Amino acid sequence: MAALEFCERWFLYIMIYSVGGWIYETVICSIEARRLVPRGFLNGPYCPIYGFGVLFDVLVIGRIKSAALLFLFGALLDTLLEYVTSYVMEKLFGARWWDYSNYRFNINGRVCLLGAIVFGIFSMLVIKFVHPAVVGLVGMVAQPWLHVLSGVLFVLVTADLAVTVTGMAGFNDRLRELTAELDAVRERAVGAIRAEGGALAEEMKKRLDTVTEARDHAVEAIKSTPVYEALAEVFESFSARLNAQQQRMIRSFPHLRSMPYEKTLSDLKRFLHLRKK
């Protein structure tokens, strides 16, 4: 029973920090986007990477007294966790949920110096001030309620994980379908121009290839043409076929990348952005 209680308390620690990480990321990303952007790979208001990050910090460097060393080792440990998480998720789903390629001093776009600094500061503050308070808070929960609370949360998170993974499993297959549909529309348009002896077929093809990823003024060049309307219809139809998990990922992660179908996903996000205007 003592071992079970120990695991339940640590599980609640992880959940508390996961919720805190979700709040932090949602606030930061919402301010940047100037709209509410609920973050997190899972549906619930929690980001488990923060919970496990604190878990590793407490277990590995929790006994260090020096604030400077806590900052240094916390930055290294959590940055390593973020890199490994990015790598594993890319291998599992063929996609990246975040990308630091535009930040200075990044490593393969998976981690960056600024993130490491933030992790270091958080690690120092959590171990010195926050975690003792969290331990005291969880310690106030009576044992019967500890069983109930941790059990209910575990079932909810497990179900959430199953629903999310199932919903994202065919994401790249969907993008492959969209790629084929867009290519067919473009080829029909260019073929029709060539059949009529038009000399602008290749120029039109270039415009069609960048219709959704170009800046607004470039899109206006063909926005009112039947070809653009045909492309828009394909995007509309495809957007409606995405399941709830796939739609949520696109909304919540502006930097979401599909490794095999990056251009198609970029076009889709661009179209969704233009449609809001």
KOLTOR-312446 format. One record per residue: x, y, z of N, C-alpha, C, CB in turn. Coordinates in steps of 0.1 Angstrom, whole numbers, plus 2048, in hexadecimal, padded with zeros to 3 digits. Glycine has a CB too. Layout:
REM KOLTOR-312446
XYZXYZXYZXYZ
...
//
This chain:
REM KOLTOR-312446
8087F480080080080080980D8007F780080C
81480C80781D81880882281B7FA828815811
8268107F282B8137E58208197DC8308057DE
8148147DD8098197D58068287D87FC8117D7
80782B7E58048397E98108427E480483A7F8
81C83D7E48278447DF8258477D083583C7E1
82183D7C881F83F7BA8148497B781C8327B3
8098487BF7FE8517BD8028607C07F284D7C7
80A8627CA80E86F7CE8178757C28168707DB
82086D7BD8288727B28208747A68338687B0
81686C7A480D86E79880687B799803862797
80187F7A57FB88C7A78058977A57F488C7B5
8118957AA81B8A07A781D8A279882989B7AD
81E89779081F8987828138A077C82188A77B
80789C7817FB8A377B7FB8B277E7EE89C781
7FF8B578A7FF8C378E8088CB7858038C579D
8148C678381E8CD77B81A8CD76C82C8C777D
8138C276880E8C275A8038CC7588088B4757
7FA8CE7617F08D97607F78E77607E68D876C
8018E87698088F576980F8F875C8138F5775
8158ED75681C8EF7498128F373E8238E3745
8068ED73F7FC8F07357F78FE7367EF8E7737
7F69037427F29117457FD91A73F7EF914754
80991774281492073D81592072E82291A743
81491572881591571980991B713816906714
7FD9197187F191F7127F192E7137E591971A
7F693371F7F79427208019487177FB94572F
80D94271681794770D8139476FE82493F70F
80E93B6FA80A93A6EC7FD9426E980792B6E9
7F49446F27E994C6F07EC95B6EE7DE94B6FB
7F695F6F67FB96D6F580196F6E7805971700
80A9666E38109676D68079676CB81A95B6D4
7FC95E6CB7F395D6C07E79676C17ED94F6C0
7E696E6CD7DB9776CF7CD9716CE7DC9836C6
7CD9646D27C195D6D37C39516DD7BC9586C5
7B894B6E27BA9406EB7BF9346E37AD93C6F2
7CB92E6E87D19236E17D39186EC7DF9276DA
7C99106EF7CC9056F97D68FC6F47BE8FD6FB
7E08FA6FC7EC8F26F87EB8E36FD7F98F86FD
7F48DB6FA7F58CE6FF7F28C36F47EC8CC70A
7FA8B96F47F88AE6EB7EB8A76EE8048A46EB
7E88A66FB7DB89F6FF7D08A97007DD89870D
7C48A47017B88AD7017B68B570E7AC8A56FE
7BA8AE7197B88B57267C18C07297B98AB731
7BF8C87337C78D47367D48CF73E7BF8DE73F
7DC8C87377E98C473D7F38C07327E78B7746
8008C373580B8C072C8148B77348128CD727
8138AA73281B8A073A82A8A2739818893736
82F8A872E83E8AA72E8438B37398418B1720
83A8BC73E83E8C574983E8BC7568358D174A
8348B47578338AC76383F8A27648268A4763
84389C75984E89375985B89A75B84E88A74D
85B8A67558678AE75786A8B17658668BB74F
8608B576D8628B877B8668AB7828558BE781
85F8A077E86289378487189078385A88877E
87789177788588F77588E89977D888890766
8898A577D8918AF7858928AC79388B8BD783
8878A87998868A57A788F8997AB8788A47AC
88D88E7A28948827A58A38837A288E87779C
8A788A7988B588B7948BD89679B8B688C785
8B78A279C8BF8AD7A18B88B37AD8C18B8796
8AE8AD7B38A68B27BE8AE8B57CA89B8A97C1
8B98AE7CC8C28B07D88CC8BB7D78C88A37DC
8CE8C07CB8D88CB7C98D38D87D08DA8CE7BA
8DC8DE7D78D98EA7DF8DC8F77D78E08EA7EC
8E68F67CF8EA9027C88E09067BD8F89007C1
8DB9137BD8D29187B38D89187A58CD9267B7
8E591B7A48EB91B7978EC90E7918F9921799
8EF90479A8F08F67948E28F17918F78ED79F
8D88F47998CA8F07968C68F67888C18F57A1
8CA9027868C69097798CD90176E8CA917779
8DA8FF76F8E28F87658DD8EA7628F18F8769
8DC8E276C8D88D47698CA8D37668DB8CC776
8C18DC76B8B38DC7678B28DF7588AB8E6770
8B98E97548B98ED7468BD8E173D8C28F9743
8C88DA7408CD8CF7398C38C37398DB8CB73E
8BE8C07448B68B47468A88B673E8B38B1755
8A28C27408958C473A8968C672B88E8D0740
8A18CC7268A48CE7188A68C07118B08D7715
8AD8B77188AE8AA7138A18A37128B88A271C
8988A471C88B89E71C8838A47108848A1729
8848B170E87C8B77038818B16F687D8C6703
88E8B06F48948AB6E888F89D6E58A38AC6E8
8908946EF88C8866EE87D8856EB89087E6FB
87588D6F286788D6EF8648916E18608966F9
86A89B6DC86889F6CE86C8946C48708AC6CB
87788E6C787C8846BE8728776BE88A87F6C2
86E8736CA8658686CB85886A6C48638646D9
8528766C78458796C184687A6B18408876C6
85187F6AD85388069E85487269886088869A
85B86969F85C85B69A84F85469B8668536A2
8478576A583A8506A682F85569D8358526B5
82F86269A82486869382986F68681D87369B
83686F68383B87667783888567783486F66B
83888B68383589968483C89F68F82689C685
83E8AD68E8448B46998398BE69F8518BC695
8388BF6AC82E8C76B28348D56B58298C16BF
8418D66B68478E46B88548E46B084A8E66C8
8588F06AD8648F26A586B8FF6A88608F2695
8778FE6AD87F90A6B188990E6A68869076BE
88790A69A89190D68F89391C68D88C907682
88992469188B93268F89193969B87D93968D
8949316A689B9366B28AA9356B089692F6BE
8B193E6B68C093D6B68C49316BF8C694A6BA
8CF92B6BC8D59216C48CB9156C78DA9266D1
8C69106BC8BD9046BD8C48F86B88B09066B5
8BF8EC6BD8C58DF6B88BA8D86B08CA8D76C4
8BC8D76A38B38D169A8A48D669C8B38C269D
8A38E26A18958E76A288D8E16AE88E8E6696
8938D86B588C8D16BF88D8D86CD8918C26C1
8988DE6CF89B8E56DC8A38F26D88A38DD6E6
8A28FC6E28AA9086DF8AF90D6EC8A19136D8
8B89176EB8BF91D6F78B49247008CA9266F3
8AB92B6FA8A193370289992970A89893B6F9
89591E70488D91470B89590E717888909702
8A290B7148AA90671F8AB90F72B8B8903719
8AC91C7288AD9267338A092673B8B093472D
89592673488892573B88791974387C926731
88B90D73E88B90174589490275288F8F573D
89F9087508A890975C8A29117678B590F757
89C91C76389692576D88A91E774891932767
88291776C87791077287C90577B86E90A767
8868FE77788B8F37808908F878D8978EC778
89790378D89C90979989190D7A28A5915796
88791479D87B9197A587390D7AA87392279C
8719037A18688F87A586E8F07B18658EF79A
87B8ED7B08818E57BA8838EC7C788F8E07B5
8868F97C68899017D287C9067D989190D7CF
8729097D186690F7D78599087D586591D7D3
8569047C88498FF7C48478F17C98479007B5
8518E87C784E8DA7CA84C8D77D985A8D17C5
8538DE7E28508DC7F08418DF7F38598E47F9
83C8EA7ED82E8ED7EF8258E37E982B8FB7E9
8288DE7DD8208D47D78208C77E08258D07C9
82B8C37E582C8B77EE8238B97FA83A8B57F2
8238C580081A8C880B80C8C780781E8D5811
8088CD7FB7FA8CD7F77F58BF7F57F98D57EA
7FD8B77EE7F88A97EB7F88A17F88028A27E1
8018A480180289D80E7F589F81780E8A1816
7EE8AA8147E18AD81B7D68A48167DE8BB81A
7D789D80B7CC8958067CC88880D7CE8927F6
7C08858137BF87981B7C086C8117B1878821
7C58618177C885680F7BC8518077CD84B818
7B085080C7A584B8037A38547F779884A80B
7A48617F97A286A7EE7AE86A7E57A08797F4
7B98677EA7C58667E27C385A7D87D28637EA
7BE84F7DC7BB8447D37B18487C87B68387DB
7A684F7CC79C8537C37A185D7B97908587CB
7A78677BE7AC8727B57B686D7AB7B287E7BD
7C08667B07CB8617A77C585779D7D685B7AE
7BC84E7A27B68447997AD84A78E7AD83B7A1
7A585479179D85B7877A586277D79386578E
7AF86A7827B88717797C08687707C287A781
7C485C7757CB85376D7C384D7617D1847775
7B684A7657AD84575A7AA84F7507A0840761
7A885C7547A586774B7B18697417A2874752
7BD86A7477C986D73F7CC8617357D586F748
7CA85573A7CC8497317C28497267CB83C739
7B684C7297AC84D71E7AF85871479D84E724
7B386371A7B786F7117C286B7087BB87B71A
7CC86470D7D78607057D38576FA7E285970E
7CA84D6FD7C68446F37BE84B6E87BD8396FA
7B58546EC7AD85C6E27B68646D97A38646E9
7C086B6DF7C98746D87D186C6CE7D187C6E1
7D78616D27E08596CA7D88536BE7E784E6D2
7CC84E6C17C48486B77C08536AD7B78426BD
7BD85F6B17B88696A87C386F69F7B38756B0
7D086E6A47DB87369D7E28696947E587A6A6
7DE85C6967E585168F7E58526807DF844693
7DA85767A7DA85866B7DC8666667CD852667
7E286E66D7E387C6697EB87E65C7EA885674
7F687765B7FE87864E7F787164380C872651
7EF8676467E786163B7DD86A6357E0854640
7D787263E7CE87D6397D58876317C7883645
7E188B6357E889562E7ED8906207F589A636
7EF88361F7F387D6127E787E6097F786E614
7DB87C60E7CE87D6067CD88B6017C287860E
7CF89560A7CE8A36067D88A65FC7CF8AC613
7E48A25FD7EF8A45F37EA8A05E57FC89E5F7
7E58945E57E088E5D87D58965D27DC8805DA
7CC89B5DA7C08A35D67C58B05D07B68A55E1
7CE8B75D87D38C45D37DB8C35C67DC8CA5DE
7E38B85C57EB8B65B97E28B45AD7F48AA5BB
7D78AD5AF7CD8AB5A47C78B859F7C28A15A9
7C38C05A97BD8CD5A57C78D659D7B88D55B1
7D38D65A27DE8DE59C7E18D958D7EA8DE5A4
7E28CC58C7E58C657F7D98C95757E88B7581
7CD8C857A7C28CA5717C28D956C7B48C7578
7C58E25757C58F05727D08F35687C78F957E
7DC8EE56A7E78F15617E58EA5547F48EC567
7DF8DE5547DC8D65487D28DE53F7D78C954B
7C88E45467BE8EB53E7C48F75377B38F0547
7CD8FE53E7D490A5387DD90552C7DD911543
7E48FB52E7EC8F65237E48F15177F58EA528
7D98EB5197D08E750F7CB8F25067C48DF514
7C98FE50D7C490A5067D09125007BC91250F
7DC90C5017E79134FB7EC91F5037E49184ED
7E991F5107ED92A5187FC92951B7E592A525
80293551C81193651E81493752D817941516
80A93853580C93B54380A92F54C803946548
80B92354680891754E81291555980990B545
81F91655782891456182791F56C83691455B
82592B56882393657281793357B82294456B
80C92F57480092B57C8039205867F5928573
80B91658180E90B58A816910596816900582
82091959482791E59F81E9265A983292859A
81592D5A480B9345AC80392B5B480393E5A4
7FE9205AD7F69165B47FE90F5BF7F090C5AA
80A90C5BC8139055C681590D5D38209025C0
81491A5D28169235DE80992B5E282192C5DB
7FE9265DD7F292E5DF7EF9305EE7E69285D9
7F19275F67EE9286047FA92B60D7E791C609
80692960881192C61181793A60E81C92260F
81394060381894E6008129586098169515F1
81796460881196F61080497360981B97B611
7FC97B6117EE97E60D7EE9845FF7E8987617
7F798E5FC7F69955F07F998C5E48009A15F0
8019825E68049785DB7F896F5D88109705DE
7F196C5E37E59635E17DA96A5DA7E095F5EF
7D99775DB7CE97F5D57CF97E5C67CF98E5D9
7DA97A5C07DC97A5B27D396F5AB7EA9765AE
7D09655B37C795A5AD7BB9575B67CF94E5AA
7B995F5C07AF95C5CB7A195B5C57B09665D6
79E9635BB7919635B678F95A5AA78D9715B2
7999525A679894959A79193C59E7A6947594
78C93559478692859678F91E59C78092358A
79C91F5987A691659D7A89175AC7B4918596
7A99245B17AA9265BF79E9215C67AC9355C2
7929235C178691E5C778690F5C877A9225BF
78C9085BE78D8FA5BE7968F55C97928F45B0
7A18FC5CA7AA8F95D57A48FB5E37B79015D4
79D9065E47969095F178C8FF5F478F9175F0
7858FA5EA77B8EF5EC7828E25F17738EC5E0
78E8DF5EC7958D35F17998D55FF7A18D15E8
79E8E16037A28E36117968E361A7A98F1612
78B8E961677F8E861E77A8DA6217738F0617
77A8D26167758C461777F8BC6207758BE609
78C8BF61F7968B86267958BC6357A48BA621
7938C96387928CD6467868C764D7918DD646
77B8C56467708BE64C7728B064F7648C0642
77B8A964777E89B64978889965578389563C
78F8A36597988A166479089E6717A18AD666
79589567978E89268679189D69079288468B
78B89C69B78C8A76A579A8A86AA7838A46B1
7A189D6AC7AF89D6B17B88A46A77B488F6B4
7B78A169A7BF8A76907BD8B668F7BD8A0683
7B08BA6907AD8C868F7B38D069B79E8CA68E
7B28C96A77B78D06B37C68D26B27B38C86BF
7CD8C86AD7DB8C96AC7E08D56A37E18BC6A7
7D98D66987DC8E168F7D98EF6957D48E0682
7CE8F069D7CB8FC6A47D58FF6AF7BD8FC6A9
7D88F56B77E08F76C37EF8F86C17DE8EB6CC
7F48F36B58028F36B28058F96A58088E46B3
8069076A480990E69881590969080A91C69A
81F90469882B8FF69282B8F068F83790269B
81F8EA69081E8DB68D8238D867F8108D668F
82C8CF67E8328CB6718308BC66E8418CF670
82C8B966282C8AB65D8398A965581F8A8654
84089F65A84D89D65384C89964585589365B
84388F64184288B63383989562A83C87E632
83089D6318278A56298278B362E81989F629
8338B96318348C663782E8D162E8438C9639
8308D162182A8DB61881B8DB61982F8DA60A
8158CF6188078CE6188018D36258038BF616
8078CF6308028D463D8048E363E8098CE649
80F8E96398118F76398068FE63081E8FB633
8028F86257F88FE61C7EA8FD6247F78F660F
7E88F262B7DB8F16327DA8FC63D7DA8E3638
7E58FD6447E490764F7E39156497F1907658
7E991863E7E89256377DA9286337F292662C
7D491D62D7C691F6297BD9216347C2912621
7BE91A63F7B691C64B7B892A6507B9912656
7C492F6507C793D6547BF94764B7D6940654
7C094563E7BA94F6357AB94E6367BE94B626
7A594263979794163A79194964579393263B
79994B65079495365B79396265879D951667
79A96664D79A97564A78D9796437A6978642
//
